[in-house]
Amino acid sequence: MPEMRETPDRDLDPAQAADLAVLVDLEARWENLRDTPARTAEVPSATRELHGKQKAYEDFRSRLAAYNQRHAPAHVPEQLLNTAARLGGWCRRMRDLYLRVEHDPRGHCPAHLLEKAYRWADLVAARVNKGRVGRSPPPGTIRAAIRDLEDVARWCEELTRAS
């Protein structure tokens, strides 16, 4: 399994930070769809779901290839966020990235990224037999998503201290 690498977000120029913000949200969209069990009740619906997953994957992979051709260091998709410490560190890096692009006109609310954070937090909570992190309604702004990422990071920090 490849080693996780952190992109030094503080060293990114504004254009690269904006590109990375879009890329990590596409990555999260793909991962969230990939980890959603398929419903098999209706074949046309299942086919549409499969096409949606394939499209999300292609969108992510093409954007990843373009990003890695344009920018250094290359983005390496996150492998495991399965501990409170890893998830908390990732949430803080994503918070810092979105703080950099919050006022960029190309910026968008990272709803998929936040759902990824909650999905991993649920898995961590189940594994350590702790209560789930509280969820806000889906964010409508980058600022709300930043606040929610900070809440998940703080929850992870509390879990790590309690261990």
Secondary structure, DSSP 8 states (H G I E B T S, - for coil): --------GGG--HHHHHHHHHHHHHHHHHHHHHTS----S-HHHHHHHHHHHHHHHHHHHHHHHHHHHHSSS---------SHHHHHHHHHHHHHHHHHHTT-TT----HHHHHHHHHHHHHHHHHHT-------S--SSHHHHHHHHHHHHHHHHHHHHH-
